Amino acid sequence: MAMIDAKDVLNIGHHPLDTLFKPRAVAVVGATERYGSVGRTLLKNLISSPFGGAVYPVNTSKSQVLGISTFKSIAACPTKVDVVIVILPAKSVPGLVQECVDCGVQHAIIISAGFREVGPEGEALEEQVKAIAAKGGLRIVGPNCLGLMSPISGFNATFANLMPKPGSVAFVSQSGAMITSVLDWSVGQKVGFSAVISVGAMMDVDFSDFIEYLANDENTKSIVLYMETIGNARQFLSAAREASLSKPIVVIKGGKTDAAAQAAASHTGSLTGSDAVLDAAFKRAGVLRVEDIADVFEMADVLSKQPLANGRRMAILTNAGGPGVLACDALVKNGGVLAELEPSTIEKLNKVLPAAWSHGNPIDILGDATARTYENSLAILAEDKNCDGYLVVLTPQAMTAPTDCATALKKYATSTGKPVLSSWMGGPDVEAGAQALREAGIPCYKYPDMACRTFNYMNEYRSNLESNYERIDMHSRLDELHGAREEASKLINGIRKTGRTLMTEAESKQLLKLYGLPVTACEVAQSPKEAGVAAEKIGFPVVVKLNSTTITHKFDVGGVKLNLRSKSEVEKAFTEMKESVSRLASPEGFEGVTVQPMISMKGHEIILGSSLDPQLGPVVLFGMGGSLVEVFKDSALGLPPLNANLATKMLHQTKIYEALKGVRGMKGVDTDKLKEVMVRFSVMVVDHPEIMECDINPLIASPDGILSLDSRVLLHPPEMKALPQPAIRPYPYQYVKSHEFAGSKITIRPILHEDEESMKTFYSQASWPTGCNTTSLVHEGGSKPTVDRDHLIRTCFTDFDRSIVLVVESMEGGKKTIWGVGRVSKEHMSKDMIIALQVLPKYAKKGLGRLLAQSLLQAATAEGAAKVKALLNVGNTSALTFVKSLGFVLNRTSDENIVQVSIPIKAQAKL
């Protein structure tokens, strides 16, 4: 049985923002004839660039503006208005927004400033506008924005000076001035746009909404963002992760320095957060961040035309040695690798090149190289498995024809399956050839170092994309961590109920131990005698540390005594510590001591910690630890939850990683064990949002093992109810349920990325009745269709913020198999969810589909859905009969072959 949607479940039907870009009627409130005004410029832009819709100026004091009859209000406009453009003082906006709601307007673009960015009064005004709009279902772009334009349709709802030519790049910017500058630049560069959007202060519609829309826009091949603040971080990352599967996203973000961050905050009225954390977030979302404005559109264009490299190895083909050497420097300096040519490649090149060629990489084919020489050389290099990409460099020489050489290389634009970049160095003599390469889809640069920078950016983008397909392997630890989570919650909640926020070291180590993190033994003692007894129990030598619920840094108050070798030394240390703490801090700060073994294990001191970012929530830090952690600042950041691959990337970003692998005859550390510690730590942080900060410092890593010597956990105060959530939603344990079915034990649970192979098997056994959408299926030689990798990625690597995908898992012959799969996905900018499910034919009539549907509807309820629906082909009769039995209502659509089915969440009781 297959209840599969008629359209891709993630891209179903009409998008709510369609009418924003393709309105039938637009009202301009604040239209005026005053020269130099925003109202005049914006109205003139709308009427000067026909888009197929009506334009209604709204002005209470003028009968005409620019020769067009005006209207006193939105209600007075002759037809229903889709989009209202607001150019009024901020204090007048709430009333106008209420009028929009009353008239059923779908979208408002608020050009006006004077809201959150001006202070408390403006913030209160903004909240008022948001409340009115939300109640009436009105979506707002802005405020404090330039507007938006769609060059392809001709819609220009901005006060910019020009409309760019149509193209395939969508530009979304938080700065209106950045847009006007880029538009001016685009004229000379002949760059076209599919959309240009000024998001302003993002009161409502934000980056995530536009990314989601543009990801499904067939005219957009790549998305460029200028960002000052990320907005809703979780929604942004969710949208970006999904969109980057189909088209590149390139971002340049202001606010990298402290001064710039303050300027951005005053501009947008929002916190900017840590720039290093944002870097980690972009990488996790598959987004490419560039540093210079000049690189933004270049990378957007290149990524939409050239294939990605599978690695960092580049072959440089040149007719001059000097440029080849400089290109090599630029490549290696920023992470690229000079490819080592295969012996067979050198043999083949020997047959077509003069004897004096370089016989290595860079491949210097000498100054008299002809078009045929270039063509033959690149053809040979294209077959070299050691090369991941190519740079072809030409300098103008008397014997070399730049245009002929370019023409000879045009066929290699995409035929190699690897990126091909070029650099035609010079001026007018090479321009025609350079243009021929660009028109063929081969990027051409004035200088080879610019091409190498592009290649390295492409590799960074590829690395970021890989992060999209990685999720923590929770399945092997599911049962183990379930008990840990409950025990840890009891510990944390008990401490918060007392009003405390600082966990003692003993409590911190108890928490870490519950998650399987390696910690030293730790005994609490309230008297010298108890300390001595504890030391004897542990075994000498020992360490005595301050036990305190108020003092964080023990060393500062004499709260650490090392290498104590007898009971008397321990008792003496207790007394001395009590006196020292009372004198340097307070008597109340001394609450006994902890006694721990003195660890002689020699190794590297690591810090593993977590803290909160104001925009992105919990962040995990890994790096060089010890007392000089702030001095060396050798660390990497990541967003939890981590998995082994993400932990590996964090390791590779630090300098200490080289030491961990083993140096100067020292054995290396078990990095797999270290990664597991990092993953478990990240799970702990995600499981307990009550944790504000957590440090394990030092975490000793040696060939003999890994051990936490000291830890500190700071909790949010008990009065704080709205706890920060991770930017990436963790695995939703709450949907894991066990059932008895047909005499077998089955588990219905959210999908895991490790299910990919099982899902391949499932789809190979599934039925595909008439009427099902099979656009993602691969048909080979008339054989049974199989699902392509893209579909598997979207299913197995689902973003739980967007879709809850459940599988029915059973043990058959000691092997885990999947009997069914289903999903409920959030509809674009709506509280409704879309449902689709499929079970193996042999279980279809035994009630498994109904059990899975019930689980999906329960998940939809928990996710806050108002209604669950689907679009089905009329030919899928088995699915139509099934949904009727569940209580779904059938409604015909404008397409006679499609039926919409829906069920209010409250009606699911029928199941």
C-alpha positions in Angstrom: 0.0 0.0 0.0 1.4 3.4 -1.0 -0.1 6.7 0.0 2.4 8.8 -1.9 1.7 12.4 -2.7 1.0 13.6 -6.2 3.8 16.2 -5.8 7.0 16.2 -3.9 5.9 16.3 -0.3 8.4 19.1 0.4 7.4 21.3 -2.6 3.6 20.8 -2.6 1.4 23.1 -4.5 1.2 26.9 -4.3 3.7 28.8 -2.2 2.3 31.6 0.0 5.0 34.0 -1.3 3.9 33.5 -4.9 1.5 36.4 -4.8 4.2 38.7 -3.2 6.3 38.3 -6.4 3.4 37.9 -8.9 0.6 40.2 -7.5 -2.6 40.9 -9.4 -3.0 44.3 -7.6 -0.6 46.5 -5.6 -1.6 49.5 -3.5 1.0 52.1 -2.7 0.1 53.9 0.6 2.1 57.1 0.7 2.4 57.6 -3.1 3.2 61.3 -3.8 4.4 63.5 -6.7 7.1 65.2 -4.6 10.4 65.0 -6.5 13.1 63.0 -4.7 10.6 61.3 -2.4 10.4 57.5 -1.8 6.7 57.6 -2.6 7.2 59.1 -6.0 10.2 56.9 -7.0 8.6 53.7 -5.9 5.3 54.4 -7.7 7.2 55.4 -10.9 9.2 52.1 -10.8 6.0 50.1 -10.5 4.3 51.8 -13.5 7.4 52.0 -15.6 8.0 48.3 -15.5 4.8 46.4 -16.4 4.3 43.2 -14.4 0.8 42.3 -15.4 -1.0 43.6 -12.4 -2.9 46.8 -11.4 -1.3 49.7 -9.4 -3.4 51.7 -7.0 -1.9 54.9 -5.4 -3.5 55.6 -2.0 -3.4 59.2 -1.0 -6.1 61.0 1.0 -5.2 64.6 -0.2 -4.5 64.1 -3.9 -6.9 63.0 -6.7 -4.1 62.0 -8.9 -0.4 61.0 -8.6 1.8 60.8 -11.7 -1.4 61.0 -13.8 -3.0 58.0 -12.1 -6.2 58.3 -10.1 -5.7 57.8 -6.4 -7.9 56.1 -3.8 -8.7 57.3 -0.2 -8.1 53.8 1.3 -7.3 50.2 0.6 -11.0 49.3 0.8 -11.8 51.9 -1.9 -9.5 50.2 -4.4 -11.6 48.7 -7.3 -10.2 45.1 -6.9 -8.8 43.0 -4.1 -5.3 44.1 -3.3 -2.6 41.4 -2.9 0.3 43.6 -1.8 0.3 46.9 0.0 3.5 49.0 0.0 3.6 51.2 3.1 5.5 54.5 3.0 4.1 56.2 6.1 5.5 57.5 9.5 6.0 54.5 11.9 3.2 55.7 14.2 0.6 55.5 11.4 1.6 51.9 10.4 -0.5 49.9 13.0 -3.7 51.5 11.8 -2.9 50.8 8.2 -1.9 47.2 9.0 -5.3 46.8 10.6 -6.9 48.0 7.4 -4.9 45.5 5.4 -6.2 42.7 7.6 -9.7 43.9 7.3 -9.5 43.9 3.5 -7.9 40.5 3.3 -4.5 41.7 2.0 -1.9 38.9 1.9 1.3 40.9 2.0 2.6 44.2 3.2 6.0 45.7 2.4 6.8 48.3 5.0 9.4 50.7 3.7 9.1 53.0 6.7 11.8 53.1 9.5 11.3 54.0 13.1 10.7 50.6 14.8 13.0 48.3 16.9 16.1 50.0 15.7 15.2 53.3 17.4 14.7 51.9 20.9 12.0 50.8 23.3 9.3 53.0 21.9 9.9 51.7 18.4 10.1 48.1 19.7 6.7 48.4 21.3 5.3 49.8 18.0 6.8 46.8 16.1 5.2 44.3 18.5 1.8 46.0 18.0 2.1 45.7 14.3 3.2 42.1 14.5 0.3 41.2 16.7 -2.3 42.8 14.4 -0.7 41.1 11.3 -0.4 37.7 12.9 -4.1 37.7 14.0 -5.2 38.4 10.4 -2.7 36.2 8.5 -0.9 39.2 6.9 2.7 38.6 6.1 5.1 41.6 6.4 8.4 42.3 4.6 10.5 44.9 6.4 10.2 47.4 8.0 13.1 49.7 7.1 13.6 48.1 3.7 14.1 49.0 0.1 11.4 46.7 -1.2 11.8 43.8 -3.7 11.9 43.2 -7.4 11.5 40.4 -9.8 13.4 41.3 -13.0 12.0 38.3 -14.9 8.3 39.3 -14.4 9.1 43.1 -14.4 7.8 43.6 -10.9 9.8 46.5 -9.3 8.4 47.4 -5.8 11.6 49.3 -4.7 12.8 52.9 -4.7 16.1 51.9 -6.4 17.2 53.8 -9.4 17.3 51.0 -11.9 15.9 47.5 -12.7 18.7 45.0 -13.5 18.5 42.6 -16.4 16.9 39.1 -15.8 19.2 36.4 -14.7 19.6 33.3 -12.5 21.0 34.8 -9.3 18.7 35.8 -6.4 20.1 38.5 -4.1 18.7 38.9 -0.6 20.1 41.7 1.5 19.6 43.2 4.9 21.0 46.4 3.7 19.1 48.5 1.1 22.2 50.5 0.3 24.1 47.3 -0.5 21.4 46.5 -3.0 21.5 49.8 -4.8 25.3 49.6 -5.0 25.2 46.0 -6.4 22.5 47.0 -8.9 24.8 49.8 -10.2 27.7 47.4 -10.4 25.7 44.7 -12.2 25.1 46.9 -15.2 28.8 47.1 -16.1 29.3 43.4 -15.2 26.3 42.2 -17.2 25.1 40.3 -14.2 21.3 39.4 -14.2 19.0 38.6 -11.3 16.0 36.4 -10.8 15.0 38.3 -7.7 16.4 41.2 -5.6 15.0 41.4 -2.0 15.5 43.8 0.8 14.5 42.1 4.0 15.1 45.1 6.3 14.6 44.5 10.0 12.7 41.2 9.4 9.7 41.9 11.6 8.0 38.8 10.1 9.2 37.4 6.8 12.9 36.7 7.1 15.9 35.0 5.4 14.5 31.5 6.0 11.2 32.3 4.3 12.9 33.8 1.2 15.4 30.9 1.0 12.6 28.4 1.1 10.8 30.2 -1.7 13.8 30.7 -3.9 14.9 27.1 -3.4 11.7 26.1 -5.3 11.9 28.9 -7.9 12.8 27.5 -11.3 14.3 30.8 -12.4 16.8 30.9 -9.5 20.0 28.9 -9.9 21.9 30.3 -6.9 21.2 32.5 -3.9 23.3 35.3 -2.5 22.8 36.8 1.0 24.1 39.9 2.5 23.5 39.4 6.3 24.0 41.5 9.4 22.0 39.3 11.8 20.8 35.8 11.1 17.3 36.3 12.5 15.6 33.1 13.7 18.7 30.8 13.7 16.9 27.5 13.8 14.6 28.4 10.9 17.5 29.9 8.9 19.6 26.7 9.2 16.7 24.5 8.5 15.8 26.4 5.3 19.4 26.7 4.2 20.2 23.0 4.8 17.2 22.0 2.6 17.9 24.6 -0.1 21.6 23.8 -0.4 20.7 20.3 -1.6 19.5 21.8 -4.9 21.3 25.1 -5.4 24.2 27.0 -3.9 23.9 29.6 -1.2 26.7 32.2 -0.8 26.7 34.6 2.1 28.7 37.6 3.0 28.1 38.8 6.6 28.9 42.1 8.1 29.7 42.5 11.8 32.9 40.4 11.9 34.8 42.8 14.1 33.4 44.1 17.5 33.1 47.6 16.0 31.2 46.3 13.0 29.0 44.1 15.2 27.9 47.2 17.2 27.2 49.1 14.0 25.1 46.2 12.7 23.2 46.0 16.0 22.3 49.7 15.8 21.3 49.2 12.2 19.0 46.2 12.8 18.2 46.5 16.5 19.3 42.8 16.9 22.1 41.0 18.6 24.7 39.7 16.2 26.2 36.9 18.2 29.7 35.4 17.8 31.2 35.5 14.4 33.1 32.3 14.9 29.8 30.6 15.9 28.1 31.8 12.8 31.0 30.4 10.7 30.3 27.0 12.3 26.6 27.4 11.6 27.1 28.3 7.9 29.3 25.2 7.5 26.7 23.0 9.2 24.0 24.3 6.8 26.0 23.8 3.6 26.4 27.6 3.1 29.5 29.1 1.6 30.7 32.2 3.4 33.0 34.6 1.5 35.0 37.5 2.9 34.9 40.0 0.0 32.0 41.5 -1.9 33.8 40.9 -5.1 33.7 37.1 -4.4 30.0 36.9 -3.6 28.5 37.0 -7.1 31.6 35.3 -8.7 31.1 32.3 -6.5 27.3 32.3 -7.0 27.9 32.2 -10.8 30.7 29.6 -10.7 28.8 27.2 -8.4 25.7 27.3 -10.6 27.8 26.4 -13.7 30.7 24.3 -12.8 30.7 20.8 -11.2 32.2 20.5 -7.7 35.6 19.0 -7.2 35.8 15.7 -5.2 39.0 16.9 -3.5 41.6 19.7 -3.2 44.1 18.5 -5.8 44.5 20.9 -8.8 46.5 20.6 -12.0 47.8 23.9 -13.4 48.3 24.0 -17.2 50.2 27.1 -18.3 52.3 28.5 -21.2 54.5 30.4 -18.8 56.5 29.3 -15.7 56.1 32.4 -13.5 52.3 32.5 -13.4 52.3 28.8 -12.7 54.5 29.2 -9.7 52.3 32.1 -8.3 49.2 30.0 -8.9 50.7 27.2 -7.0 51.5 29.5 -4.0 47.9 30.9 -4.0 46.5 27.4 -4.2 48.5 25.8 -1.4 48.4 28.9 0.9 44.6 28.6 1.3 44.2 24.8 1.6 44.5 23.5 -1.9 46.9 20.8 -3.0 49.1 20.6 -6.1 48.1 17.3 -7.8 50.8 14.7 -8.3 50.4 13.5 -11.9 50.1 9.8 -12.5 53.1 8.3 -14.3 50.8 7.3 -17.3 49.8 11.0 -17.6 53.4 12.1 -17.8 54.1 9.5 -20.5 51.1 10.6 -22.5 52.1 14.3 -22.2 55.7 13.4 -23.3 54.2 12.3 -26.6 52.3 15.6 -27.4 54.6 18.2 -25.7 58.0 19.5 -26.5 60.9 17.9 -24.7 61.5 21.0 -22.6 58.1 20.9 -20.9 58.2 20.9 -17.1 57.5 17.2 -16.7 55.5 17.9 -13.6 52.7 20.1 -12.1 52.4 23.0 -12.9 52.4 21.7 -16.5 54.4 24.4 -18.3 53.8 23.7 -22.0 56.1 26.6 -23.0 55.5 29.9 -24.7 54.9 28.7 -28.2 51.9 26.5 -27.2 49.1 26.4 -29.8 45.4 25.8 -29.4 46.0 22.1 -30.3 48.7 21.9 -27.6 46.3 23.2 -25.0 43.5 20.9 -26.2 45.6 17.8 -26.2 47.1 18.5 -22.8 43.8 19.1 -21.1 42.3 16.0 -22.7 45.1 13.9 -21.1 44.9 15.6 -17.7 41.1 15.0 -17.7 41.8 11.3 -17.4 44.2 11.6 -14.5 42.5 10.3 -11.3 44.9 12.3 -9.1 43.4 15.6 -10.4 40.2 17.0 -8.8 40.2 20.2 -10.9 42.1 22.2 -13.5 43.4 25.7 -14.0 44.4 26.7 -17.5 46.6 29.8 -17.7 47.4 31.7 -20.9 49.8 34.6 -21.3 49.9 36.6 -24.6 52.8 35.4 -26.7 53.5 35.9 -30.4 53.0 32.2 -31.2 49.9 31.8 -29.1 46.4 32.8 -30.3 44.3 33.5 -27.2 40.9 33.2 -28.9 41.8 30.0 -30.8 43.0 28.5 -27.5 39.8 29.4 -25.8 37.6 28.0 -28.6 39.5 24.7 -28.4 38.8 24.4 -24.6 35.1 25.3 -24.7 34.0 21.7 -24.9 35.7 20.9 -21.6 33.4 23.3 -19.7 31.6 20.4 -18.0 32.6 17.3 -19.9 35.4 16.3 -17.5 33.0 16.1 -14.5 35.5 18.2 -12.7 35.8 22.0 -12.4 37.8 23.8 -15.1 38.9 27.3 -14.4 41.0 29.6 -16.5 43.1 32.8 -16.5 43.7 34.7 -19.7 46.3 37.2 -18.5 46.6 40.5 -20.3 44.4 43.2 -21.7 42.7 43.7 -25.1 44.6 41.0 -26.9 43.1 38.2 -24.7 39.6 39.7 -24.0 37.8 38.0 -26.9 39.2 34.6 -25.8 38.3 35.3 -22.1 34.7 36.2 -23.1 34.4 33.0 -25.2 35.4 31.0 -22.2 32.9 32.7 -19.9 30.1 32.3 -22.5 30.9 28.5 -22.6 30.6 28.3 -18.8 34.3 28.3 -18.0 35.1 31.1 -15.5 38.0 33.2 -16.7 40.1 35.5 -14.4 42.6 38.2 -15.0 45.1 36.6 -12.7 45.6 32.9 -11.7 45.6 33.5 -8.0 42.0 34.7 -8.3 41.1 31.4 -9.9 42.9 29.4 -7.2 40.9 31.3 -4.6 37.7 30.3 -6.4 38.9 26.6 -6.5 39.5 26.7 -2.7 36.1 28.3 -2.1 34.5 25.5 -4.2 36.2 22.9 -2.0 35.0 24.7 1.2 31.5 24.7 -0.2 31.8 20.9 -1.0 33.0 20.3 2.6 30.1 22.3 3.9 27.6 20.4 1.8 28.9 17.1 3.2 27.8 18.3 6.7 24.2 18.3 5.4 24.3 14.5 5.2 25.6 13.9 8.7 23.6 13.3 11.8 24.5 11.9 15.2 24.4 8.1 15.3 21.8 7.9 18.1 20.5 4.5 17.3 23.3 2.4 18.9 23.0 4.5 22.1 19.3 5.0 22.2 18.5 2.6 25.1 21.7 3.5 27.0 21.1 7.2 26.9 17.4 7.1 27.7 18.2 6.1 31.3 21.0 8.6 31.5 18.7 11.4 30.4 16.2 10.7 33.2 18.8 10.4 35.9 20.6 13.6 34.8 17.3 15.5 34.7 16.6 14.5 38.3 20.1 15.7 39.4 19.8 19.0 37.5 16.3 19.7 38.6 17.1 18.9 42.2 19.9 21.5 42.2 17.8 24.2 40.5 15.0 23.7 43.1 17.4 24.8 45.8 18.0 28.0 43.9 21.6 27.1 43.0 23.1 27.6 39.6 26.7 26.3 40.1 27.1 22.6 40.4 29.8 21.3 42.6 32.7 19.4 41.1 31.3 16.2 42.5 27.9 16.9 41.0 29.5 17.9 37.7 31.4 14.6 37.5 28.3 12.6 38.4 26.5 14.3 35.5 29.4 13.5 33.1 29.6 9.9 34.3 25.9 9.4 33.5 26.7 10.1 29.8 29.6 7.7 29.8 32.3 10.4 29.9 35.5 9.3 31.6 35.9 11.0 35.0 38.1 10.4 38.0 36.8 9.0 41.3 35.5 11.7 43.5 34.6 11.5 47.3 33.1 14.4 49.2 34.3 15.1 52.7 33.0 17.5 55.3 35.8 17.1 57.9 39.5 16.4 58.1 38.8 12.9 59.3 36.4 12.2 56.5 38.9 13.4 54.0 41.6 11.1 55.4 39.3 8.1 55.2 38.3 8.9 51.7 42.0 9.2 50.7 42.7 5.8 52.1 39.7 4.4 50.2 40.9 5.9 46.9 44.6 5.2 47.4 47.6 7.6 47.6 48.7 9.9 46.2 45.5 12.1 46.1 44.3 15.5 45.2 42.1 17.6 47.6 39.9 20.2 46.0 37.5 22.8 47.3 33.8 21.7 47.3 31.7 24.9 46.8 28.4 25.9 45.4 29.5 29.6 45.0 33.2 29.6 44.1 34.1 28.7 40.5 37.9 29.2 40.3 39.4 27.0 43.0 43.1 27.9 42.4 42.4 31.6 43.1 41.5 30.9 46.7 43.9 28.1 47.5 41.3 25.5 46.8 43.6 22.8 45.3 46.2 20.7 47.0 48.1 18.2 44.8 50.1 15.0 45.3 49.2 14.3 49.0 50.8 11.0 50.0 49.5 10.3 53.5 46.4 10.6 55.7 47.9 13.3 57.8 48.8 15.4 54.7 45.2 15.2 53.6 43.8 16.2 57.0 46.3 19.1 57.1 45.3 20.2 53.6 41.6 20.2 54.6 42.3 22.6 57.5 44.6 24.9 55.5 42.2 25.1 52.6 39.3 26.0 55.0 41.4 28.9 56.4 42.5 30.1 52.9 39.0 30.1 51.4 37.6 31.9 54.5 40.3 34.6 54.2 40.4 35.0 50.4 36.7 34.5 49.7 34.2 33.9 52.6 33.6 31.2 55.2 30.4 30.3 53.5 32.3 29.5 50.3 33.9 26.5 52.0 31.5 23.6 51.9 34.0 20.7 52.4 36.4 19.1 50.0 36.5 16.5 47.3 39.2 13.8 47.4 40.4 12.5 44.0 43.2 10.3 42.9 46.4 12.1 41.8 46.6 11.2 38.1 50.1 10.5 36.8 48.9 9.9 33.2 51.0 12.0 30.9 49.2 13.4 27.9 47.8 16.5 26.2 45.5 18.9 28.1 42.3 19.4 26.2 39.3 21.7 26.9 35.8 20.4 26.0 33.1 22.9 26.8 29.8 24.5 25.9 28.4 28.0 26.2 25.5 30.0 24.8 25.4 32.2 21.8 22.7 34.9 21.8 21.5 33.8 18.4 22.4 30.2 17.9 22.0 28.7 21.4 24.3 26.0 22.8 27.8 25.8 21.1 30.4 23.1 21.7 34.1 24.1 21.9 37.1 21.8 21.6 40.8 22.8 21.7 44.0 23.1 23.7 43.2 23.2 27.4 45.0 23.8 30.6 45.6 27.1 32.5 46.7 28.9 29.3 43.6 28.2 27.3 42.8 31.9 26.9 46.4 32.6 25.8 46.8 30.1 23.0 43.2 30.3 21.8 43.6 27.1 19.8 40.0 25.9 19.5 37.2 25.0 17.2 33.4 25.5 17.5 30.5 23.3 16.5 26.7 23.2 16.8 25.3 20.3 18.8 24.4 17.6 18.3 27.7 16.3 16.9 28.4 13.1 15.1 31.7 11.4 14.4 32.3 13.3 11.1 31.5 16.7 12.6 33.8 15.9 15.6 36.5 15.0 13.1 36.2 18.3 11.4 36.5 20.1 14.7 39.6 18.1 15.5 41.2 19.0 12.2 40.6 22.8 12.7 42.9 22.8 15.8 46.7 22.9 15.9 46.8 20.4 18.8 45.3 17.8 16.5 48.8 17.2 15.0 50.1 16.5 18.5 47.2 14.2 19.2 48.2 12.1 16.2 51.7 11.5 17.8 54.9 13.6 17.4 58.6 13.0 18.1 58.3 9.3 18.8 55.2 9.7 21.0 52.3 7.4 20.4 49.1 9.0 19.1 45.9 9.3 21.1 42.9 7.1 20.3 41.1 9.8 18.3 38.0 7.6 17.7 37.6 7.5 21.5 38.1 11.2 21.7 35.4 11.7 19.0 33.0 9.5 21.0 33.6 11.7 24.1 32.9 14.8 22.0 29.7 13.3 20.6 28.4 12.2 24.1 29.2 15.6 25.5 27.2 17.3 22.8 24.3 14.9 23.4 24.3 15.9 27.1 24.3 19.6 26.2 21.3 19.1 23.9 19.4 16.9 26.3 19.6 19.5 29.1 18.9 23.1 28.0 19.1 23.9 31.7 22.9 23.9 31.3 24.2 27.4 30.6 27.9 26.6 30.6 30.0 23.5 30.9 33.7 23.1 30.9 35.9 20.0 31.1 39.4 21.4 31.6 41.6 19.7 31.6 40.5 16.6 29.7 43.7 14.5 29.5 44.2 12.7 26.2 47.1 10.2 26.1 47.9 6.9 24.4 46.8 5.2 27.7 43.3 6.7 27.6 41.1 9.8 28.0 40.2 11.2 31.4 38.4 14.3 32.8 40.4 15.8 35.7 38.3 18.9 36.4 34.8 20.1 35.3 32.5 23.0 35.9 28.8 23.2 35.1 26.7 26.4 35.4 22.9 26.1 35.2 20.3 28.6 34.3 18.6 30.1 37.3 15.4 28.3 38.3 13.2 31.3 37.6 14.2 31.1 33.9 11.4 29.1 32.2 12.1 29.7 28.5 15.3 27.8 28.1 17.6 28.3 25.1 17.2 25.6 22.4 19.9 24.2 20.0 19.9 25.8 16.6 19.7 22.3 15.0 16.9 20.2 16.3 18.1 17.0 17.9 16.7 13.5 17.4 13.1 13.5 18.6 13.2 10.6 21.1 9.5 11.2 22.0 8.3 9.5 18.8 10.1 6.2 19.5 7.3 3.6 20.3 7.2 -0.2 20.6 4.3 -2.2 19.3 3.0 -5.7 18.9 2.0 -6.4 15.3 1.1 -9.7 13.7 2.9 -11.7 16.3 6.1 -9.6 16.0 7.6 -6.8 18.0 8.1 -3.7 15.9 9.4 -0.2 16.7 8.0 2.9 15.1 10.7 5.6 15.4 12.1 8.6 13.6 14.4 7.8 10.8 18.2 7.8 11.1 20.9 8.5 8.5 22.2 5.0 9.0 18.9 3.7 7.6 19.9 4.5 4.1 20.8 1.0 3.0 17.7 -0.4 4.7 15.6 2.1 2.8 17.1 1.0 -0.5 16.0 -2.5 0.3 12.6 -1.3 1.4 12.0 0.7 -1.9 13.2 -2.3 -3.9 10.4 -4.4 -2.3 7.7 -1.7 -2.3 4.8 -1.5 -4.8 4.2 1.6 -7.0 0.6 1.6 -8.0 -0.8 3.6 -10.8 -1.2 7.3 -9.9 1.9 7.4 -7.6 4.5 10.1 -8.2 7.6 8.3 -9.4 9.6 11.3 -10.5 12.4 10.5 -8.1 12.7 6.9 -9.3 15.4 5.5 -11.6 14.3 3.1 -14.2 17.1 1.0 -15.6 16.5 -1.3 -18.6 12.9 -1.9 -17.8 13.7 -3.2 -14.4 11.9 -2.4 -11.2 12.4 1.3 -10.3 14.8 2.3 -7.5 15.0 5.5 -5.6 17.8 7.9 -6.4 20.4 9.2 -3.9 18.8 12.6 -3.7 15.5 11.1 -2.5 17.3 9.0 0.0 19.1 12.0 1.4 15.9 14.0 1.8 14.4 11.0 3.6 17.2 9.6 5.7 18.8 12.9 6.5 15.6 14.7 7.2 15.5 18.0 9.1 13.2 17.3 12.0 12.2 20.9 12.2 10.7 20.5 8.7 9.5 16.9 8.6 9.0 14.0 11.0 9.9 10.8 9.1 8.9 7.6 10.9 9.9 4.1 9.9 8.5 0.8 11.0 11.4 -1.4 12.1 11.4 -5.1 12.8 13.9 -7.8 13.5 13.8 -10.5 10.8 16.3 -13.3 11.2 18.4 -11.2 13.6 18.5 -8.4 11.0 16.8 -5.0 11.3 14.4 -4.5 8.4 12.0 -1.7 7.5 8.4 -2.6 6.8 7.0 0.9 6.3 7.9 4.6 6.1 5.9 7.8 6.4 6.3 11.5 7.0 4.4 14.6 8.1 6.0 17.8 6.7 5.2 21.4 7.5 3.5 23.2 4.7 5.2 26.5 3.6 4.4 29.3 6.1 1.4 27.4 7.5 0.3 25.4 10.5 -0.9 22.6 8.2 1.2 19.5 7.6 1.4 17.2 4.6 1.3 13.4 5.0 2.7 10.6 2.9 3.3 6.9 3.8 4.1 3.6 2.3 4.2 0.0 3.7 5.4 -3.2 2.1 2.6 -5.0 0.1 2.6 -8.1 2.4 1.7 -6.0 5.4 -0.7 -3.6 3.6 -3.9 -5.3 4.5 -2.9 -6.3 8.0 -3.3 -2.9 9.6 0.3 -1.7 9.5 -0.6 1.3 7.3 -3.3 2.4 9.8 -0.8 2.0 12.8 1.8 4.1 10.9 -0.8 6.7 10.0 -1.9 6.9 13.6 1.7 7.5 14.7 2.1 10.2 12.1 -1.0 12.0 13.1 0.0 11.9 16.7 3.4 13.4 15.7 1.6 16.1 13.7 -0.5 16.9 16.8 2.6 17.2 19.0 4.2 19.4 16.3 1.2 21.8 16.6 -0.4 21.1 13.2 -4.0 22.4 12.7 -4.7 20.1 9.8 -3.1 17.2 7.9 -3.6 16.9 4.2 -2.2 15.5 1.0 -2.6 15.7 -2.8 -3.3 12.3 -4.4 -3.7 11.2 -8.0 -7.2 10.0 -8.8 -5.7 6.8 -10.1 -4.3 5.9 -6.7 -7.5 4.1 -5.7 -6.0 2.1 -2.9 -4.7 5.3 -1.2 -8.0 7.1 -1.7 -10.0 4.2 -0.1 -7.5 4.1 2.8 -7.7 7.8 3.6 -11.5 7.7 3.5 -11.4 5.0 6.1 -9.2 7.2 8.3 -11.8 10.1 8.2 -10.0 12.3 5.6 -12.3 14.5 3.5 -11.9 14.4 -0.2 -12.0 17.6 -2.3 -11.5 18.0 -6.0 -8.9 20.5 -7.2 -8.6 22.6 -10.4 -6.6 19.7 -11.8 -9.1 16.9 -12.7 -6.4 14.3 -12.0 -5.7 15.5 -8.5 -7.7 15.1 -5.3 -6.9 17.0 -2.1 -7.6 15.0 1.1 -7.5 16.6 4.6 -8.4 15.9 8.2 -8.5 18.3 11.1 -6.2 17.2 13.9 -9.2 16.9 16.3 -10.8 14.4 14.0 -7.9 11.9 14.4 -9.8 10.3 17.4 -11.5 8.2 14.7 -8.3 6.2 14.4 
